[in-house]
């Protein structure tokens, strides 16, 4: 399954820089926060131990010495000295060692130690420490956002610088014409991945140029080698048809050969024109009404032996700037299909200024086959997708911008509408 990118290469580069920068800054911020928090705990622990050692030393000198009572550090001892308060109930339940305790909504770090028959309680007020940690968190979060923004801006700038050679290569490739002579792209790019891509384009263009040259030679050979013998066949069949000594069967065979040669000449012309990539403007306007009448007369033999009536209505005579041979192929294919697949009933041909509609009461086309009748070489049961007739018709319509639609039901008949779209100045 092909990978589809919905964003530009520059955007993806900037996004990658932003995500990578954000990821690294998050890692660094997390490490800094943990390191700072651990350092704070160590500092409070050392402070408590130092204060406790100092107080024990003071009590050894003076048993009535009171425990410390500052904003940050406060203490208790049991049994308490004269004038000293008893420790709160929360402290008396705490085991010896370092722990955390909350008293009246305030968080403390508690150090409990038994020495000389007395138990010492020393509290460190964590309020200021927690406030500093919260400020540090906000600072780290802001730093992560700033780093991501800077990484995004820097990534977009760097990506723009990096993809500049790619943009240059893309613009040069877009400006190339396969048939024109151009200097090799690989010579202007370094021998890296971009240079390899440029040389791959050179190789592809060389192959494409060789293919175009072979196509030119083929179309020139077909034009010369097929049109000349077809002209000879047409001329010979016309002369043979005028021979009064021919029997009716021989005359029918001569007419059949002439029609086959005419069809082959028209198809050859259409294929040669469609093989060209460029359109040639200035095609002489073609009268559609007379062309429809010619197509009806040419294919009327298909109704021989059938109880089929042809109803031809011409309400307008639009003139289209299209090659007459190509337009005759389109109209002829549609009329021939209607005649060929209608064994009884009626074929109605209606021409207006904007469209040609052909309706028949023939066999019809299955709904499952309608979407495929214009496919090349598709043959679906009794559908009309035989050979290259309808495929060629669709290609010609696409070339001129005409709209062709088919509606049909099996056993009920078919309606084909060819909309000209008022494109009277289209050309090939």
N, C-alpha and C positions, 0 to 999 in steps of 0.2 A: 504494500500500500504506500503510495507516494506521501512524503512529508510535506505538509503545507504550512508555510509561515505567513501569519497575518500581519506581522510588524516588519518594519524596515530593519536592515542590518545595523544601522546606527542606533536605533532604539534598543535592539536586543543587546548591543554592546554596552550601552549606558546602563541598562537594567542589570546586566551581569556585574558591572563594576559596583553598582549600588548595593546589590544583594551581597556580594562578596565583602564589600566594605562594612556593611551592616553586621554581617556574621562575625567578622574579625573584631569589630568594636564591641559587640555583645560579649564575645569571649573575654576580651580584655577588661570590659566593665565588670563582668561577673568575678573575674579573678581579683580585680582591685577591691571590690566590695568585700569579698571573703577575707582577703588579706587585711583590710582595714578593720573589719569586725573582729578578727582574731587578735589583731594588735590591741584593740580596745579592751578586749577581755583580759589579755595578758597584763595590760597596764592597770586595770582595776584590781586584778588578783594581786599584783605586786604591791599596789598601794595598801590594800587591806592587810597583807602580811607584814608590811613595814610598820603600819600603824599598830597592829596587834603586838608585834615584838616590842615596840616603843612603850606601849601601855603596860605590858607585863613587866618590863624593866622598871618602869616608874612605880608599879605596885610593890615590887621587891624592895624598893627604897622607902616607899611610903604606902602602907597597906590601905590608907584612907583616900588614896588618889582616885579621882572620878574618871570614868571612861571618856573617850573623846566625843564631842558633840558639836560638829560643824555642819555647814549646809550640805557638804558632800559625804562626810564620814561621821557616823554616830555608832555608839557601842553600849553594850550592857554586860553585866557580870553577875553570876550567882555563886554563892550568896553575895548580894550587893553590899558595897560599903555604905557607911552611914551617909544619908542624904541622897543616895543614888536610887533611881526608880527601878522597879522590877521590869524584866523584858516582857514584851507583849506575848499573848498566848501563841501566836503564829511562830514565834522564835523558839519557844520552849519545846515545841514538837519537832524542830528541825534536828537532823542527825549531825554529828561532827563532819566537818569538811566544807567544801564550797558548793553553794546551791543558789537558786533564785527564789525570791519570795515577794509577795505583793501585800502591802499593808496600806489600808485606807486608800486604795486605788493608785498607789505609787509603787513602781517596780524597784527592787533593791537586789544587789548582789550580796549574799550572806556568807560570812566565814565563821564557822563554829569550831572552837578548839578547847579541849580540856587540859588544864595545866595547874599543878600544885593544889589539887582538890577543888579548884574553881572551874566554872565553864564560862568562856568568853564568847560574846556575840558581837560581831562587827559588821555593820551595814554600809554599803556603798550605794548612794542614790544614783540610779541610772537615767534619770530624766534628761539631763543635759547630753549624756552620751547617745541616748536614743534619738534626741532631736538632731544631733550632729549626723547620725547615720541616715536619718530621713533626708536631710539636706544633701548629703552625699549621693543618695539614691537619685534625687531629682537632677543633680549635677551630672551624674553618669548617664541618665536617660536623655537629657538634653544633648550631651556629647554624642551619644549614638545617633540621634536625629541629625545633628549638624554634620557628622561624618558621612551619613548616608546621602545627605543633600550635596555635600562637596564631592563625594564619590560619583553621584549621578551626573553632576555638571562636568566633572573631569572626565567621566566615562564617555559622555556624549561628545565632548571635544576631542578626546583621543580617538574614539571610534570614527568621528568624521575625518580625522587625519589619516587613520588607517585605511578606511574604505575609499579614500579619494582615488587611488589608482584603479580600484574596481569600477568606480563610476566612470572614470576616463575610458576604461576598456569597454564598458557597456555602451557608452555614447559612440565610440568608434565602431563597434560592431553593429549598432543600430543604423549608423550612417552608411554602412557598406552596401553596395549593390552586387549581387552574385555575378552579374555579367560584366561588371566594370573591372578594370585593372587597378590594383591597389598594392601598396607596399606591405610586406609581411608585418603582422601585429607583434609577433614574438621578438622582433628586433628592437622594439621600443620599451620592453619590460625586462626586469632582472630575471635571472635564472632561479626563480623560486616558484612557489605554488601558483602565483599570478602569471608568471611567465609561462608555466606549463599550460595554464588555461588559455593564454593567448595563442600558444603554438597549436593547441588542440583546435581552436577556432580556425587558424590558418589551414590546418589539415582538412577540416570539414569544408571550408570554403573551396579548397582545391578540388575536393571530391564533388561538391555541388557544381562548380564550374564545368568539370568534366561531364557531369550528368546533363547539364544544360546544353553543352556542345553536342553530346550524343542525341539529345532530343531535337535540336535544330537539324542535325543531319538526317534524323529519321523523318521528321515532318517534310523536309525538302525532298527526300527520296520518295515518300508516299505521294506527295503532291505531283511529282513528275511521273513516277512509275505506275500509279494507279489511274490518275486522271486521263492520261493519254490512251490507254487501252479501253477505258470506259467510254471515252468519246468515240472511239472506233466502233465499239459494240453498239452504242446508241445510233450512230450513223448507219451501220449495217442493218440494224433492226428496223429503222425507219424506211430504208430502201426496200427491204424485204417485205414490209407491210404493204407497200404500194404495188407489189407484184400481183397482177390480176389473175395469174395462173394458180395462186395458192388456194388450197381447199380451206373451208371454214376452220377445220381443226388446226391446220398449219398456220392460218392467220391468228388464231387464238394463242398458239404457242409463241408466235413472233411478238404479239402484243405483251404476253407475259414476260418474255425475255427483256423487252424494252422497259417495262415497268420495273423489273428487278434491277436493271442497269441504272435507271433513274434513281431508285431508292439508294443503291450503293453509292452513286455519285453524291447524293445529298448527305448521306451519313458520313462519307469521307470528308466532305466540306465542313460539316459540323464538328467532327473530331479534330480536324486541323485547326479550326478557329478556336475551339475550346482549349486546345493545347497551348495557346499563347497566354502568357501571363498578363501582358498589357492589353488594355482596351484601345481600340482605334475609333476615335470619334468621327462624326461627320457621315454616318451611314444615311443613304438616301431613304426617305420615307417610303414605306411599303403599304399599299392599300390592302386592308385586311379583308374587305368584303369580296373582292375578286379572288383573293387567295383562298378563302373558305369555299367558294364555288368551285375552284379548280380542284381542291382536295376532295370535295364530294364527288366530282366527276371521275377523278382518278381512282377512287376506292369503291365506286358504285358496283364494280364487278363482284365484290364480296357478298352482295345481297342476291346474287343470281340463285334462283331456286328457293328463295325464302319468301314468306308472306310478311315482309317488313316494309313499312311505308316510311319515307323520309320527308320530314316537314322542316323546311328551311325558312327562317324569318330573319330578314336583315333590316334592322331599324336605323342603322347608322353605318357610316363607312370611315371608321377611324384609320388614321395613317400613323404608323409606328416607325420611329427611326431605328430600324433593326434590319439585319441581313435577311433578305427574302427567303433564302434557302433554309436558314435556321427557323424562321417563323413557320415556313411550310412544313418542316419536320415536326414542330410542336403540334400544329393544327392537324396535320395528316395523321400523326400517331393517335391523337384523341378520336378523330373520326373513324379511323380504321378499326380501333378497338371496339367502338360502339357498333359498327357494322358487323364485325367478326363475331361478337358475342351476343347478338340479338337475332334469334331465329324467327321470331314473329312479333308482331306488334308495331311499335313506332320508334323512330329515332328523331328527336326534335333538336334542331340546331338553331340557336337564337343569338344573334350578334347585336350588341348595343355599342354605344360610344366607349363604355368602360370595361366591358367584359364579353367573353364568348362562353355560352353555356351549352352543353351537349347532354341531353337526357335520353335514356333508352329504357325499354321495357325488357331488357335481356336477362341473362342469368344472374347478374348481380355478383357481389363480392362478399365473402364472409367477414364479419366484424373483426375477427382475429387476424385477418390478412390485410386489412386496410392500411395499417401503419407500415406495412413492409412492401407495398406494391411498387414503390419508387426505388427500392434497393436493387443494386446491379445484379443481374442474373437470377433474381428471385423468381421462383415458380411455385405458386401455392395453389394447388388444386386447379380450379377453373378461374383463378384470378388473372388479372391482366398484366402481371409483372413478368412478361415473357421476354427473354433476350435482354437487349439493352434499350428497347424502345422507350419505356416510361422513365428509366434511369436517365437516358439522354435528354428526354423532355424536361425532367426536373432540373438538370444541370443548366440547360438553356434558359429556363425560367429564372433560376437563381442568378444567372449571369446578367440578365436584363432587369431584374427586380420585379418580375411578374409574380403574381400570387396564384397558385393552382391548388384547388381543394377538390376532394372527392367524397361524395356521400353515396352509400350503397347499402342494399340489403339483399341477402341471398334469395333468389327467386323473384325479386320485386323490381330489379333494375338498378341503374346507376345514373348519377348526375355529376358531371364534371364542370367546374367553373374556372375559367382562365381570366383572372383580373389583370388588366393592363396597368392599372394604377395611374393612368394619364402620363406614363413615362414615354412621351413621344420623341424625346431627344436622346434616348439611351443608345449606346453604341458599343461595339467591341473593337 
